[in-house]
Amino acid sequence: MIRSYIKIAWRNIKGSPLFSSINILGLTLSLAITTLLFLFVQHENSFNSSFSKKDQIYRILVDASKGSDSKIYATAPAMVAPTTIEDIPEVLDAVRFLKHGFGEPAYISTGTKEFIEPSLYYADSSLFNIFDFKLTQGIASSSLVKPNTAIISKSTAVRYFGTDQVIGKLLKVDDRLDIEITGVFQDLPANITLDGNIYVSFSTSFFSKRPTWSNASLETYILTATGSSESALKSKLKEMLDKHVEKESQWYALNVQPLNKVHLYSGGIQNAYSSRKGSIDQVKSLSWLALLILIIACINYMNLTTARSQKRSREVGVSKTLGASISNLMLRFYAETGLITAISVLAGVALALLCLPFFNELAGKQIPNSMLWSATFILSLVTIWAITTLLAGSYPAIYMSSLSAKKILSGGKIGSYWATNVRKGLVVLQFGASTVLIIGVVVIYNQLKYIQEKDLGFDTEQVMAISINGINKANSVKVLEQELSKLTMVSNVGAAQGYPGKTVSGRMVQNPLEDDGGMAVQTNRADAEALNVMGLRFISGKNLPQLKKEGDSLVDVVVNKKIADYLGYTPEEAIGKPIQMLPSQNAFIVGVVEDFNYASLREPIGAYAFHNFPSEYKEYLLVKMKVADLEQSITSIENNFKKVAPNIPFDYSFLDQNIEQLYIEEKQTASIGMIFSLLAIFVACLGLFGLAAFTAEQRDKEIGIRKVLGASVTGIVKLLSADFIKLVAIALLISFPLAYYVMNNWLQDFTYRINITWHPFVLTGLCALGIAMLTVSFQAIKAALANPVDSLKTE
């Protein structure tokens, strides 16, 4: 019987090529989008699932929140890892990671070639006990034990040496440290948080020799006994901290984060090293988008199928007269829906496979083609097919099978008030969902535009940041500064540890009159010219000194107004006051600048200070340029750089580009949303086309009579279009408040945000009405131009 139903379904599909093509096109596009978005969601949820001990691994978090000022860091002090093993019985092992230069790229020389390596980490040898690293060469138990040894990924070894047979070969890091390769590991999958290409033994780093409880710079993971409680671990970490750190020095609390939450639930956590960062909000948003588009496609199928109801009614009437039951007819319609959906699923998967490279670039992901053939995906695809078939086929199957055979065969109209309103309601739902999508995307783009145009309190235009991390000699840096200053296209040059948008050193500034544990502050070692390049606005005092006398132990500090406010000073009163923030006890405020947005506009402005204490390297030259021809200017700067540091790769970026990277998630979501929302509108228009065809079919005799009585084509088009415009208008009225509510909630994540104005609503409304008019007019004009004789002679 099923075979017979499929044959009938195939005959019906071939018998109505236009409607079948529209059905398949709408479902194919929707299922292709759903497939891509499902792959994205599956890929994001699969992070870190490949580790065999994943349920026993936690990341240590440092919570430095004070009141409403939330500060949670992914990095912990060096003493945390070894002490947890000693003091907490549930902790079986621990590993610490320190990214080179606190997140800066390393300069690698193989003796014949130079490379910029963005993913070099220092790691404990316990790495192999906690995470699954597969060594293709070397011995895990000894690969990271000795200082100045490292393991390297297979692809990185081939990139550096042209072969993966590299055991015993040397790498020179930053032109000052020779590292011996003792192991080669299989490339790490794209769906794990660890993203290192090279792991150097932790005993090589500064922190192995001088571990402290104060400097929180190391990502730390612990391996716990099976069944360990998260709340119990947190309690024991507090006891451990109280045991080893005096209360007045506890500027933070310790917490844990399960490994399976590290990727998607770290949005508010700072200082995470991995370049592979996800967002549960983005996953939820795109999941809803996939569901909406799938619902829109199913509604299309319902409308397009019922639009053919007049032609299919006699088939139903004859079948019922010959004894077909309602269940037989329902199965027949479901078979037809299932066949169309199956064709659409296969076409959708093929289209998704074709578009996957473009989607990966758009989403900034590395979703492999192999995920399309995984058992989980295939099972999910079958589930989507079944749900789509049941959802899309439900209304046609129930409605068509319930028609009265007597009424059909006697020539009566098969439509009903209830059925008509259901179809209209479906169209309202379609356009309402599409409108919410479009308004959401417009608001996101307006917020991003606001961010790009907002005065951040410092200069980002044509400011180049050149990495000088690999230049060892201070006099070479000075020579480079002098050479660049001579160029006509350069107006200013200054050296600094970092710049706004870049993580620098996290410390605590202490108010001696308050016993509140202090306030978190970002500290940036810089010279006076670096502040000039950034165009910071001084409220009081002066810049850092250009030169310091030999033997001068005083440390000069320029703070932002937030620090002065915390210390209880006006900007003028703060000048000359001591500040407890740096290892030196001789630090004094020499200047106060206006607050500036050095981090994302999602966060309120925090405490920030510049100083000249030699505690950190100055890793960047900040260059202010004054010409329009950037390409020629960059070439000139690179040539001068190569003269001073011929063995160091020229690595640079622009401040405005770095600031934009803070909002990459929003840009990706907006881009994906815009493209897929436009496709959703297109699919929705197919549904409107179907309803217009149905209405024209139902009112064909009415139109014929009106034409015979002298009605014009324009009048008939207006008559048929009016109802549809009303439907779209109703959809807009319903969707506007919903879109406002959803997007207003989204904007709450930003401290600095736009106000939602009426513009995106009017723009979206006009577009929706215009598209609806074009769609409906095609069918209306076709019906109005038809010969009335053809419709009236069948009465």
C-alpha positions in Angstrom: 0.0 0.0 0.0 2.8 2.4 0.9 4.4 1.6 -2.5 1.1 2.6 -4.2 0.9 5.8 -2.2 4.4 6.7 -3.3 3.5 6.1 -6.9 0.4 8.3 -6.6 2.5 11.0 -4.9 5.1 10.9 -7.6 2.4 11.2 -10.3 0.9 14.2 -8.5 4.3 15.8 -8.2 4.9 15.4 -11.9 1.4 16.5 -12.7 1.9 19.9 -11.1 5.4 20.9 -12.0 5.0 24.6 -11.0 3.6 24.0 -7.5 5.9 21.0 -6.9 9.0 23.1 -8.0 8.0 25.9 -5.7 7.4 23.5 -2.8 10.7 21.7 -3.3 12.6 25.0 -3.8 11.2 26.5 -0.6 11.9 23.4 1.5 15.3 22.9 -0.1 16.4 26.4 0.8 15.0 26.2 4.3 16.5 22.7 4.9 19.9 23.9 3.5 19.9 26.8 5.9 18.7 24.5 8.8 21.4 22.0 7.9 24.2 24.7 8.0 22.9 26.2 11.3 22.5 22.7 12.8 26.0 21.9 11.9 27.1 25.1 13.5 25.2 24.3 16.7 26.4 20.7 16.7 30.0 21.8 16.2 29.8 24.3 19.1 28.2 21.8 21.4 30.8 19.1 20.5 33.7 21.2 22.0 36.0 19.2 24.3 33.8 16.1 24.0 36.7 14.1 22.5 38.7 14.1 25.8 38.4 10.8 27.5 38.4 12.4 31.0 36.2 15.4 30.1 33.8 14.9 33.0 36.6 15.1 35.5 38.3 18.2 34.2 37.7 21.7 35.5 39.2 25.1 34.8 40.2 27.3 37.7 38.6 30.8 37.6 39.7 33.9 39.6 36.8 36.0 40.8 37.9 39.6 41.5 34.4 41.1 41.5 33.7 44.0 43.8 30.1 45.0 44.2 28.6 45.7 40.8 32.0 45.6 39.1 32.2 42.0 37.8 35.7 40.8 37.1 36.2 37.1 36.4 39.5 35.8 34.9 40.3 32.6 33.2 43.9 32.8 34.5 45.1 31.9 38.0 48.3 32.4 40.1 51.1 29.9 39.6 50.8 28.5 43.1 47.2 27.3 42.6 47.9 24.2 40.6 50.6 22.5 42.8 48.7 23.5 46.0 45.4 22.0 44.9 47.1 18.7 44.4 48.6 18.8 47.9 45.6 20.2 49.8 42.5 18.9 48.0 42.1 15.1 48.0 39.7 15.2 45.0 42.3 16.8 42.8 44.4 14.1 41.1 46.5 16.3 38.9 46.8 19.8 37.5 48.3 21.5 34.5 49.2 25.2 33.9 49.3 27.0 30.5 51.0 30.3 29.9 50.6 31.7 26.4 53.8 33.3 25.0 54.0 37.0 25.9 50.7 36.8 27.8 48.9 36.2 24.5 51.4 37.8 22.0 52.8 35.9 19.0 56.3 34.4 19.2 59.0 34.9 16.6 60.4 31.5 15.5 63.7 30.9 13.6 64.7 27.5 12.4 68.1 28.7 11.3 67.0 29.2 7.7 63.5 30.6 7.9 61.6 32.9 10.2 57.9 32.5 11.3 55.3 34.3 13.3 53.8 31.8 15.7 50.5 32.9 17.3 49.9 29.8 19.4 53.0 29.0 21.5 52.3 27.9 25.1 54.3 26.9 28.1 52.8 23.9 29.8 53.4 21.4 32.6 54.4 17.9 31.7 51.2 16.8 33.4 49.5 17.9 30.2 49.6 14.3 29.0 47.9 13.0 32.2 44.9 15.3 31.8 44.3 15.8 28.1 44.5 13.3 25.2 47.6 14.3 23.2 48.6 11.7 20.6 52.4 11.8 20.1 53.5 10.5 16.7 57.1 10.9 17.8 58.7 11.1 21.2 57.8 9.8 24.7 55.0 11.6 26.6 56.5 10.9 30.0 59.7 12.8 29.2 58.8 15.2 26.4 58.1 18.3 28.6 60.1 17.6 31.7 63.4 19.3 31.0 63.7 23.1 30.5 64.0 24.4 27.0 62.2 21.4 25.4 59.0 21.4 23.4 56.5 19.4 21.5 55.2 20.6 18.2 52.1 19.7 16.1 52.7 17.7 13.0 51.4 20.3 10.6 53.5 23.0 12.2 56.6 20.8 12.0 56.0 20.4 8.3 55.4 24.1 7.9 58.7 24.9 9.6 61.0 22.2 8.4 59.2 20.5 5.4 59.0 17.2 7.3 57.5 15.9 10.6 60.8 14.1 11.4 62.0 16.9 13.7 63.0 15.2 17.0 66.2 16.9 18.2 65.9 20.0 16.0 66.1 23.5 17.5 63.8 26.4 17.4 65.0 29.9 18.4 62.2 31.8 20.1 62.3 35.6 19.9 65.9 35.5 18.8 67.0 34.7 22.4 65.8 31.2 23.5 66.9 27.9 22.0 64.3 25.2 22.3 64.8 21.5 21.5 61.9 19.6 20.0 61.3 16.4 21.9 57.9 15.3 20.6 55.5 15.7 17.7 51.8 15.5 18.4 48.8 14.8 16.1 47.1 18.1 15.1 44.4 19.0 17.6 40.8 18.9 16.4 39.1 22.2 15.6 36.4 21.5 18.3 38.6 21.6 21.4 39.6 24.7 23.4 43.3 23.9 23.4 44.7 25.6 20.3 48.5 25.4 20.7 50.8 24.6 17.9 53.9 24.4 20.2 54.0 23.5 23.9 57.2 24.4 25.7 58.1 22.9 29.0 56.7 25.0 31.9 60.0 24.8 33.7 61.4 27.1 31.0 59.1 29.9 32.1 59.7 32.7 34.6 56.7 31.5 36.7 58.2 28.0 37.4 61.1 29.7 39.2 59.1 32.3 41.1 55.5 31.0 41.6 53.3 33.4 43.6 49.8 33.7 44.8 49.4 37.2 43.4 50.0 37.3 39.7 47.1 35.6 38.0 48.5 34.8 34.5 48.1 31.0 34.0 45.2 29.1 32.7 44.9 26.2 35.1 43.0 22.9 34.7 42.6 20.3 37.4 41.8 16.6 37.0 39.4 15.4 39.7 38.2 12.1 41.0 35.1 10.7 39.4 32.0 12.1 40.9 33.6 15.2 42.5 31.1 17.9 43.4 31.5 21.4 41.8 30.3 23.0 45.0 32.6 20.9 47.2 35.6 21.9 45.1 34.7 25.6 45.4 34.4 25.3 49.2 37.8 23.5 49.4 39.4 26.1 47.2 38.3 28.8 49.6 39.8 26.8 52.5 43.0 26.4 50.6 43.2 30.2 49.8 42.5 31.1 53.5 45.3 28.7 54.5 48.0 30.1 52.3 47.1 33.8 51.7 46.4 36.4 54.3 43.0 38.0 54.2 44.2 41.4 53.4 46.1 40.0 50.4 43.1 38.1 49.0 42.0 40.3 46.2 40.2 37.4 44.6 38.3 34.2 45.2 38.8 30.9 43.4 36.1 29.1 41.5 35.8 26.2 39.0 34.3 25.8 35.6 33.5 22.3 34.1 35.4 21.7 30.9 32.1 21.1 29.0 31.1 24.8 29.7 34.5 26.4 28.9 33.7 27.0 25.2 30.1 28.3 25.3 29.8 29.8 28.8 32.9 32.1 29.0 31.4 35.3 27.5 32.0 37.4 30.7 35.3 35.8 31.6 38.4 37.8 30.8 42.0 36.8 29.9 41.1 33.4 28.3 44.0 32.5 25.9 42.2 30.2 23.4 41.4 31.7 20.0 38.5 29.3 19.8 35.8 31.1 21.7 32.1 30.4 21.5 28.9 32.0 22.8 25.8 30.2 24.1 23.8 33.3 23.1 25.0 33.0 19.5 24.1 29.3 19.5 20.6 30.1 20.9 20.0 32.9 18.4 21.0 30.7 15.4 19.0 27.8 16.8 15.9 30.0 16.9 16.7 31.3 13.4 16.9 27.7 12.1 13.6 26.8 13.7 11.8 29.9 12.4 13.0 29.3 8.8 12.0 25.6 9.0 8.5 26.7 10.3 8.2 29.2 7.5 9.0 26.5 4.9 6.4 24.1 6.4 3.8 26.9 6.3 4.6 27.4 2.6 4.0 23.7 1.9 0.6 23.9 3.7 -0.5 27.0 1.8 0.8 25.7 -1.6 -0.9 22.3 -1.1 -4.2 23.8 -0.1 -4.0 26.2 -3.0 -4.4 23.2 -5.2 -7.3 21.9 -3.2 -9.9 22.7 -5.8 -8.0 20.5 -8.4 -7.3 17.7 -5.9 -10.9 17.7 -4.4 -12.4 15.4 -7.0 -9.6 12.9 -6.5 -10.5 12.9 -2.8 -14.3 12.7 -3.5 -13.8 9.7 -5.9 -11.5 7.9 -3.4 -14.0 8.4 -0.6 -16.9 7.1 -2.8 -14.8 4.0 -3.6 -14.4 3.3 0.1 -11.1 5.1 1.1 -11.0 5.9 4.8 -9.8 9.1 6.3 -6.7 7.3 7.5 -6.0 6.0 4.0 -6.3 9.5 2.6 -4.1 11.0 5.4 -1.4 8.4 4.6 -1.6 9.3 0.9 -1.1 13.0 1.6 1.7 12.3 4.1 3.4 10.0 1.5 3.4 12.9 -0.9 4.7 15.3 1.7 7.3 12.7 2.8 8.5 12.3 -0.8 8.8 16.0 -1.5 10.5 16.5 1.9 12.9 13.7 1.1 13.8 15.2 -2.2 14.3 18.6 -0.5 16.4 17.1 2.3 18.8 15.5 -0.2 18.9 18.7 -2.3 19.3 20.8 0.9 22.2 18.7 2.2 23.9 18.9 -1.2 23.4 22.7 -1.2 24.7 22.9 2.4 27.8 21.0 1.4 28.4 23.3 -1.5 28.0 26.4 0.7 29.9 25.1 3.8 33.2 26.8 2.9 31.4 30.1 2.5 29.5 29.6 5.8 32.7 28.7 7.6 34.3 32.0 6.4 31.1 33.9 7.4 30.9 32.3 10.9 34.6 32.2 11.5 34.5 28.4 12.2 36.2 25.3 10.9 33.3 22.9 10.5 34.6 19.9 8.6 32.7 18.2 5.8 33.0 14.9 7.7 30.4 16.1 10.2 27.8 15.7 7.4 28.4 11.9 7.4 28.6 11.4 11.2 26.0 9.1 12.8 24.7 11.9 14.9 24.1 14.2 12.0 22.5 11.5 9.8 20.2 10.5 12.7 19.4 14.2 13.2 18.7 14.6 9.5 16.2 11.7 9.6 14.6 13.4 12.6 14.3 16.7 10.8 12.8 14.9 7.8 10.2 13.2 10.0 9.3 16.4 11.9 9.1 18.4 8.7 6.9 15.8 7.0 4.6 15.6 10.0 4.5 19.4 10.4 4.2 20.4 6.8 1.8 17.6 5.9 -0.4 17.8 8.9 -2.8 20.5 7.8 -3.2 19.3 4.1 -3.6 15.7 5.3 -6.2 16.5 7.9 -8.0 19.2 5.9 -8.2 17.3 2.5 -9.1 14.0 4.0 -12.0 15.5 6.0 -13.7 17.0 2.9 -17.2 15.8 2.2 -17.4 13.5 -0.9 -21.1 14.5 -1.5 -20.3 18.2 -1.5 -17.2 17.8 -3.7 -18.9 15.7 -6.4 -22.0 17.9 -6.4 -19.8 20.8 -7.4 -19.9 22.7 -4.1 -17.2 24.9 -2.9 -14.7 23.1 -0.7 -13.4 26.1 1.2 -14.6 27.0 4.7 -14.4 30.1 6.9 -12.2 28.2 9.4 -9.9 26.8 6.7 -9.5 30.2 5.0 -8.6 31.9 8.3 -6.1 29.2 9.2 -4.3 29.8 6.0 -4.4 33.6 6.5 -3.1 33.1 10.0 -0.2 31.0 8.7 0.8 33.8 6.3 0.6 36.3 9.2 2.9 34.0 11.2 5.3 33.8 8.3 5.6 37.5 7.7 5.7 38.2 11.4 8.6 35.9 11.9 10.4 37.3 8.9 9.8 40.8 10.1 11.3 40.1 13.6 14.4 38.6 11.9 14.9 41.6 9.7 14.4 44.2 12.5 16.8 42.2 14.7 19.5 42.3 12.0 19.0 46.0 11.4 19.3 46.8 15.2 22.5 44.7 15.4 24.0 46.6 12.5 23.0 49.9 14.0 24.6 49.0 17.3 27.8 47.9 15.5 27.8 51.2 13.6 27.3 53.1 16.9 30.3 51.3 18.4 32.5 52.0 15.4 31.6 55.7 15.4 31.6 56.3 19.2 34.3 58.5 20.6 36.3 55.9 22.7 38.4 58.6 24.3 41.6 57.8 22.3 42.7 58.0 18.7 42.4 54.8 16.6 42.6 56.3 13.1 45.8 55.3 11.2 47.6 54.1 14.4 49.8 51.1 13.6 51.0 48.7 16.3 54.2 47.0 15.3 55.3 44.0 17.4 58.9 44.4 18.7 58.8 41.4 21.0 61.5 39.6 19.1 64.0 42.6 19.2 66.2 41.9 22.2 68.4 45.0 22.4 66.8 48.1 23.8 69.1 50.3 21.7 67.8 48.5 18.5 64.3 49.6 19.5 65.5 53.1 20.0 67.2 53.1 16.6 64.0 51.8 15.0 62.0 54.6 16.7 64.4 57.2 15.4 64.4 55.7 11.8 60.6 55.6 11.7 60.3 59.2 13.1 62.3 60.4 10.1 59.7 59.2 7.7 57.5 62.0 6.3 54.3 59.8 6.6 54.9 59.3 10.4 53.9 62.0 12.8 54.7 60.2 16.1 56.2 57.0 17.4 56.1 55.5 21.0 56.8 52.2 22.7 54.3 50.5 25.0 53.5 47.1 26.6 50.1 47.1 24.9 47.3 49.3 23.7 43.5 49.7 24.1 41.8 46.5 23.0 44.8 44.4 24.0 45.1 42.7 27.4 48.0 44.1 29.4 48.9 43.4 33.1 46.2 43.0 35.6 46.9 44.3 39.1 45.1 45.7 42.1 45.1 49.4 43.1 44.7 49.9 46.8 43.1 52.8 48.6 44.9 52.9 52.0 41.8 54.3 53.7 39.6 51.5 52.6 39.7 47.8 53.6 37.9 46.5 50.5 40.6 44.4 48.9 41.4 47.0 46.3 40.1 47.6 42.7 41.2 45.7 39.6 43.3 47.8 37.3 44.9 47.3 33.9 48.5 48.5 33.9 50.5 49.4 30.8 54.2 50.1 30.8 54.7 52.9 28.2 56.8 55.9 27.3 55.5 59.4 26.9 55.3 59.3 23.1 53.0 56.2 23.2 50.4 58.3 25.1 50.7 61.0 22.5 50.2 58.6 19.7 46.9 57.4 21.3 45.8 61.0 21.8 44.8 60.5 25.4 43.2 63.6 26.9 44.8 65.0 30.1 42.6 66.5 32.7 45.4 67.4 35.1 49.2 66.9 35.6 51.5 65.9 32.8 52.7 63.0 30.7 55.3 60.5 31.7 58.8 61.9 31.4 60.6 61.6 28.1 63.8 60.5 29.9 64.6 59.3 33.4 67.9 60.0 35.0 70.2 57.1 35.8 69.5 55.8 39.3 66.1 57.5 39.6 64.0 55.0 41.5 60.8 57.0 41.4 58.0 55.5 39.3 55.8 57.8 37.3 52.1 56.8 36.8 49.4 58.3 34.6 46.0 57.1 35.7 42.5 57.5 34.3 39.8 59.4 36.2 38.2 56.2 37.5 41.3 55.5 39.6 41.4 59.1 41.0 37.7 58.8 41.9 38.4 55.5 43.7 41.3 57.0 45.7 39.0 59.8 46.7 40.9 62.6 44.9 39.8 65.2 42.3 42.1 65.0 39.2 44.0 68.0 40.5 44.4 66.6 44.0 45.7 63.3 42.7 48.9 64.8 41.2 51.9 63.9 43.3 50.0 61.4 45.5 51.5 57.9 46.0 49.7 54.9 44.5 49.9 51.3 45.7 49.7 49.2 42.6 53.1 48.2 41.4 55.9 46.2 43.0 57.7 49.5 43.7 56.8 51.5 46.8 57.9 54.7 45.1 55.1 55.1 42.6 53.5 58.5 42.3 50.7 59.9 40.1 52.0 62.5 37.6 48.9 62.8 35.4 45.2 62.1 35.1 43.5 61.4 31.8 39.9 61.2 30.9 38.3 57.8 31.1 38.5 55.9 27.8 37.0 52.7 26.5 40.0 50.3 26.4 37.8 47.2 26.3 34.4 46.2 24.8 31.5 48.6 25.1 29.6 45.8 26.7 31.5 46.6 29.8 31.7 49.9 31.9 35.0 51.7 31.8 37.4 50.2 34.2 40.6 51.4 35.9 43.6 51.9 33.7 47.1 53.2 34.3 50.3 53.9 32.4 53.7 53.7 34.1 57.4 53.5 33.5 58.4 50.8 36.0 60.6 48.2 34.3 58.4 45.2 35.3 57.2 44.2 31.8 58.6 44.4 28.3 57.4 47.1 25.9 56.2 44.8 23.1 54.8 47.3 20.6 55.8 50.4 18.7 52.7 52.6 18.2 53.0 54.6 15.0 50.7 57.5 14.1 50.5 58.0 10.4 49.3 61.0 8.5 48.9 59.9 4.8 46.1 58.4 2.8 48.3 56.0 0.9 48.6 53.3 3.6 50.0 50.6 1.3 53.0 52.7 0.3 53.5 53.8 3.9 53.4 50.3 5.3 56.1 49.3 2.7 58.3 52.1 3.8 57.9 51.3 7.5 58.6 47.6 6.8 61.8 48.4 4.9 63.1 50.4 7.9 62.1 47.7 10.3 64.0 45.1 8.2 67.1 47.3 8.3 67.2 47.3 12.1 65.8 43.7 12.7 66.5 41.7 9.6 65.8 38.3 11.3 62.5 39.3 12.8 59.2 39.0 10.8 57.4 42.3 10.4 54.1 41.9 12.3 51.7 44.8 12.6 48.0 45.7 13.0 45.9 48.8 13.2 44.1 49.9 16.4 40.8 50.4 14.7 40.9 46.8 13.3 41.8 45.4 16.7 38.9 47.3 18.3 36.6 45.8 15.7 37.7 42.3 16.7 36.1 42.8 20.1 32.7 42.6 18.4 33.4 39.8 16.0 30.6 37.6 17.4 28.0 40.3 16.8 29.3 40.9 13.3 29.2 37.2 12.5 25.7 36.8 13.9 24.5 39.9 12.0 26.0 38.7 8.7 24.5 35.2 9.0 21.2 36.7 10.2 21.0 39.1 7.3 21.7 36.6 4.5 19.4 33.9 6.0 16.7 36.4 6.9 16.6 37.6 3.3 16.2 33.9 2.2 13.5 33.6 4.8 11.6 36.5 3.3 12.0 34.9 -0.1 10.6 31.6 1.2 7.8 33.5 2.9 6.9 35.1 -0.4 6.5 31.7 -1.9 3.8 31.1 0.7 2.1 34.3 -0.1 2.3 33.3 -3.8 0.5 30.1 -2.9 -2.3 31.9 -1.0 -2.7 34.3 -3.8 -3.1 31.4 -6.3 -5.6 29.7 -3.9 -7.7 32.9 -3.6 -7.6 33.6 -7.3 -8.7 30.0 -7.9 -11.5 30.3 -5.3 -12.8 33.6 -6.7 -12.4 32.8 -10.4 -16.1 33.0 -11.1 -16.5 36.2 -9.1 -13.7 37.8 -11.1 -15.3 36.6 -14.4 -18.7 38.2 -13.4 -17.0 41.4 -12.4 -15.2 41.6 -15.7 -18.4 40.9 -17.7 -20.0 43.8 -15.7 -17.2 46.1 -16.7 -14.6 45.9 -13.9 -11.2 47.1 -14.9 -7.9 45.1 -14.5 -6.7 47.7 -12.0 -9.9 47.4 -10.0 -9.6 43.6 -9.8 -5.9 43.7 -8.9 -6.8 46.1 -6.0 -9.6 43.9 -4.9 -7.5 40.8 -4.8 -4.5 42.5 -3.3 -6.3 44.3 -0.5 -6.8 41.2 1.7 -3.1 40.3 1.4 -1.9 43.8 2.3 -4.1 43.6 5.4 -2.5 40.3 6.3 1.0 41.7 6.0 -0.1 44.8 8.0 -1.5 42.6 10.8 1.9 40.7 10.7 3.8 43.9 11.1 1.5 45.1 14.0 2.1 41.9 15.9 5.8 41.6 15.1 6.9 45.2 15.9 6.4 45.0 19.7 7.9 41.5 19.8 10.9 42.6 17.8 11.3 45.6 20.1 11.2 43.4 23.2 13.7 40.9 21.9 16.2 43.4 20.7 15.9 45.7 23.7 16.8 42.6 25.8 19.8 41.9 23.5 21.0 45.5 23.9 21.0 45.1 27.7 24.4 43.3 27.4 26.0 46.6 26.3 26.9 49.3 28.8 26.9 51.8 25.8 24.0 51.2 23.4 21.7 52.8 20.9 18.1 53.6 21.6 15.8 51.7 19.4 14.1 54.3 17.1 11.2 54.0 14.7 13.4 53.9 11.7 14.1 50.1 11.4 10.4 49.4 11.9 9.3 51.8 9.2 12.1 50.6 6.8 11.2 46.9 7.4 7.5 47.6 7.2 7.8 49.3 3.8 10.1 46.5 2.5 7.7 43.8 3.7 4.7 45.6 2.1 6.6 46.3 -1.1 7.7 42.6 -1.4 4.2 41.4 -0.6 2.7 43.7 -3.3 5.0 42.5 -5.9 4.3 38.8 -5.0 0.6 39.2 -4.9 0.4 41.4 -8.0 1.7 38.7 -10.2 -1.2 36.3 -9.4 -3.7 39.2 -9.2 -2.8 40.5 -12.7 -2.8 37.0 -14.1 -6.4 36.4 -12.7 -7.6 39.8 -13.9 -6.3 39.2 -17.4 -7.9 35.8 -17.7 -10.8 35.3 -20.1 -14.0 35.3 -18.0 -15.6 32.8 -20.4 -13.2 30.1 -19.2 -14.4 30.5 -15.6 -18.1 31.0 -16.2 -18.7 28.2 -18.7 -18.0 25.5 -16.1 -20.8 26.7 -13.8 
